[in-house]
Amino acid sequence: MLTAQNITKAYSSLPVLKGIDLHISKAEVVSIVGASGAGKSTLLHILGTLDKPDTGHVIIDGTDVTTLSEKALAAFRNEKIGFIFQFHNLLGEFTALENVCMPAFIQGKADKVSRERAEELLVLLGLKDRLKNLPSQLSGGEQQRTAVARALMNAPAIVFADEPSGNLDSKNAHELHELFFQLRDTFQQTFVIVTHNEELANMADRRFTMQDGLIINV
């Protein structure tokens, strides 16, 4: 599902990634751990096409995304990739259902089809009574599950998560962690998760540890 070859990245004269190679299979859940400043989020942003490497290649589902134009990359990202961040980034003026619909609207899908898909996902994630609620009317756990539904809206091949449970209490964090594996089993999607949470890191099929811009064990 994902192959990275010799990924390097520097900001000014500061090297952040020093030659990353990794391979992730379809329907695999992997965690990326390491101390702050190890390069975890930088790597995740490059793997997720939000940033470009200085050298190397990222191949997702058979496409070398490092060779795509900005327009082609945006279309690929919308179709193939889902994102979950520590801060849910929901749009405050839209309901949970409307927030989840956004990726489909961007793709140009019909309103009725999009709303039916969004409702299906929100029901699956235990939010059937929250469809018309604004983000401010949802709990932290409900907001993050809404963000998960949004990430799944276009049935992406791979989902990238950056500290997804970082703002949740232990109960909601545990429920979110369990949810990732249920979703993997249901939809056969691949999850790449940067986390400081040891529970989530240890639940993964594989755990990558980063140190000083390198993966030191797999």
N, C-alpha and C positions, 0 to 999 in steps of 0.2 A: 504493500500500500504506500509506503514512504521509504525513500532512500536518500540519504544525505552523503555527499562526497566532498571531503576536504573543505569544509565550511570555515572560512576565516572572516573576522570582522574587527575593525579598529575604529575608534572615534578619536580624531586628531592623531596623536602619536601613541594613544593607549590601546594596545591589543586586548580585545575582549574575548574573542573566540580564536583559537590557535590551531585549528585543523580538526574539525569534527566529522567523524564517519559513523553512520548508524543505519540500521535497517529495521523497519517496523512492519509487521505482517497485518493483513486484513483481520479485523475483529479482535485485535490485541489491545489491551489496556496497559500502557506503560506510564511510569512516573519518572519525573526528572527532579532530583533533589540536590542539595548542596548549600553551602553557606551563602549569605548575601554577597553579591559581587562576583559570584562564580561564573556568571554568564547565562544562567538558566532562562531568564525572560528574553534576553537578546536572541538566544537560540530558538525559543518558541516563536518569537515574532518572525524570524527568518523562515522557519519551517512552515509557518502559517501564511507566508507571502505578504506579511505586513511590513517587512523590511527586506532589503536585498543584501546578500553577502558580498564581501569584497572579492572573494574567490570561491570556487566550488559550485556544485550543482545540487538542486533539490528536485527530486522526481516524485510526484504524487499521482498515484493511480495511472502510471504510465506516461505522464506528461512532465517534461522538464520545465518547471515553472520559472526557472531563472532565465529562460530564453523568450518568455512571452512579453508582448507589448503591454503597456499599462492598461489599455482598454481590454485586451484579451485576458489579462490577469484578473481584472475586476470581475469579468464574467465568469471566469473559472472559479474564483473565490466564492462568488455568490452561489454557484451551483454545487461545488464539491466540498466546501469547508464550512464548519460551524465553529463559533467562538463563544467561550464562557469565561468571564473575567471575575476578579474579586469583587469589583463594584458592578452591579447588575446592568447599569447604563440603560435602564428602561426610560422611555419618554413619558414624562409626568402628565402630559395632557391627554394621553391615549389610554384606553382600557387595557387590561391584560390581554384580551383577545386581539385588539388592534396592534399592540406591541409585537405579539407573536407573528402576526400577518406580515410585518414589514419586509422581511427578506423575499417573500413571495410577491408582494406588490412591486418591489424593485425589479424582480425577474419578469414582471409583466403578466403574471398569472391572473386568471379571472377572479373577481371579488368573491363570488359564491364558493368556488373551489378552495380558495385560500382560507376563507372563514371556516369552512367545514374541516379542513386539515388542522387549523389552529385549535379549534374546539376539541377535536379528537386528541390532540397532544395534551392539552390542558386537562382534559378528563383523565387521560392516562396518568398524568402526574399529580392527580388528586386535587385538582383545582376547579372542578365542575361548578362549584358555587361562587367562583371568583371571576368569571369571564368578563363581567361588566365593571369590575372594580378598577379604580385607578391605582397606580403603584403606591401612592401614599396611604391607601386603604388596605394594603397587604402587609403581612408580617415579613421579617427579613427572610425567613425560609421560603415563604410563598413568592416573594420577589425573585429569589434566586431560581426557584423551579420554573417561574415564568421565563426567565432568561435562558434556562435549559431548553424549554419548549421552543423558544425563538431560534436557538442554535440548531435545532433539529428540523426546523420548518421545511427546508428544501431537501430533506433527506440526504444530508452531506455524507460523503464517503469517509470523512475523517473529522473529528472534533478536537480542537485545541482548547485547553482550560488552563488559565493562569491563576493560581491560588483561589480556586472556585469556592472553597469553604472558609476562606480567611476571615470573613466578616460574620460568620455564623456561630451560634452557641454550639456546645458539644452535641446536643440532641439533634439539631437541624443538620449539623455537619455530618453526623453518622448517617442520617437518612439520605442526604445527598450522595454520600459515598456509595451506599448500597444501590442508589438509583442508577449510577453510572454503569454498574455491572448488569443490572436488569435491562438497561437500554442496549448494552452491547449484546446480550443474549437474545433480545427481541429483534433488533434491527441489524445485527452483525456489523455494527459500526466500529471504527477504530478510535481510541481515545488516547491523546497525549497530554499528560497533566503535570504541570509544574506545581509543586507543593512543598510546604514546610511541615505538613501534617503527617506524622509518622504512621498513623492508622491507615490513611489513604495510600501513602507510598508503599506500605507493606502489603496492601490488598492487591496491588497491580500484578499483572502477569510477569512483568520485568521492571526492574528499578535501575535507572541510570543515575550514577552519582557524578556530579560535575565539581571540578576544582581548578581554579586558575585558568578557565577557558578551555578545559579539556574534559572529556569523559574518562574517568579513572577506573570505572568498573561497570560491567553490564550484568 
